[in-house]
Amino acid sequence: MPTPRKYNTDAERYAAYRQRKKDARLKELQAKGLPPLPAIPTMPGTRRWSALNELASHLLMTERDEMESYRDDRSESWQEGDNGQEFDERFESLQAALERLADMDWPKRS
């Protein structure tokens, strides 16, 4: 015996799917501690963007610390070789990204 239809049309089925996806995304964002966007679409989401900026900064600082530790564990010949030079270029790019994030003038979350 076939499973009874839950939705009468494909449009209803797809609308329910979109709603489930939207709800799942909202739960995911709430689990990360991000404030929601304003209900009025013409208002800026400054608090949310500030929180995202803080999260991005934290992640990049973690990456920077891990990269420093990795570089310090390598031999001096590795650090002076081609691999070390490429690594230093990536590290400098990361430092520049952190500085650009710090330069963004977002109000602090309260």
C-alpha positions in Angstrom: 0.0 0.0 0.0 1.5 3.4 -1.0 2.2 6.1 1.6 -0.6 8.6 1.7 0.3 12.0 0.3 1.1 14.6 2.9 0.8 17.5 0.4 -1.7 17.9 -2.3 0.6 19.6 -4.8 4.3 19.9 -5.5 4.1 23.6 -4.7 2.8 22.8 -1.2 5.5 20.2 -0.7 8.2 22.6 -1.9 6.9 25.4 0.3 7.0 23.1 3.3 10.6 22.2 2.4 11.6 25.9 2.1 10.1 26.6 5.5 12.0 23.6 7.1 15.2 24.9 5.6 14.5 28.4 6.9 13.7 27.1 10.4 16.9 24.9 10.4 19.0 27.9 9.4 17.5 30.1 12.1 18.2 27.4 14.8 21.7 27.1 13.5 22.3 30.9 13.8 20.7 31.0 17.3 23.0 28.1 18.4 26.0 30.3 17.4 24.7 33.2 19.5 24.1 35.5 16.6 21.2 38.0 16.9 18.6 37.8 14.2 18.3 40.4 11.4 15.7 43.1 12.0 12.2 42.3 11.1 12.0 45.4 8.9 14.1 44.7 5.8 15.1 48.3 5.4 16.8 48.5 8.8 20.5 47.6 9.0 21.5 44.5 10.9 24.3 46.3 12.7 24.2 44.2 15.9 24.3 41.0 13.9 27.1 42.2 11.6 29.1 43.3 14.7 28.6 39.8 16.2 29.7 38.2 12.9 32.8 40.5 12.8 33.7 39.4 16.3 33.3 35.7 15.4 35.4 36.1 12.3 38.1 37.9 14.3 38.1 35.1 16.9 38.5 32.5 14.2 41.3 34.3 12.4 43.1 34.8 15.7 42.9 31.1 16.4 44.3 30.4 12.9 47.1 32.9 13.4 48.1 31.3 16.8 48.1 27.8 15.2 50.1 29.0 12.3 52.7 30.7 14.6 53.0 27.5 16.6 53.4 25.4 13.4 56.1 27.8 12.1 58.0 27.8 15.4 58.0 24.0 15.4 59.8 23.9 11.9 63.5 23.9 11.5 65.4 27.0 10.6 66.3 25.6 7.2 62.6 25.0 6.5 61.7 28.6 7.6 64.4 30.0 5.3 63.5 27.7 2.4 60.8 28.0 -0.3 58.2 26.4 1.9 58.9 28.8 4.7 58.7 31.8 2.4 55.3 30.7 1.0 54.1 30.1 4.5 55.2 33.5 5.6 53.3 35.1 2.7 50.1 33.3 3.7 50.8 34.4 7.3 51.2 38.0 6.3 47.9 37.9 4.4 46.2 36.5 7.5 47.7 39.3 9.6 46.5 41.9 7.0 42.9 40.4 7.1 42.9 40.7 10.9 44.0 44.3 10.7 41.3 45.1 8.2 38.7 43.5 10.5 40.0 45.5 13.5 39.7 48.7 11.4 36.0 48.1 10.8 34.1 50.5 13.0 31.3 48.4 14.3 29.6 49.2 17.6 30.4 46.8 20.3 27.7 44.2 21.2 26.2 44.6 24.7 
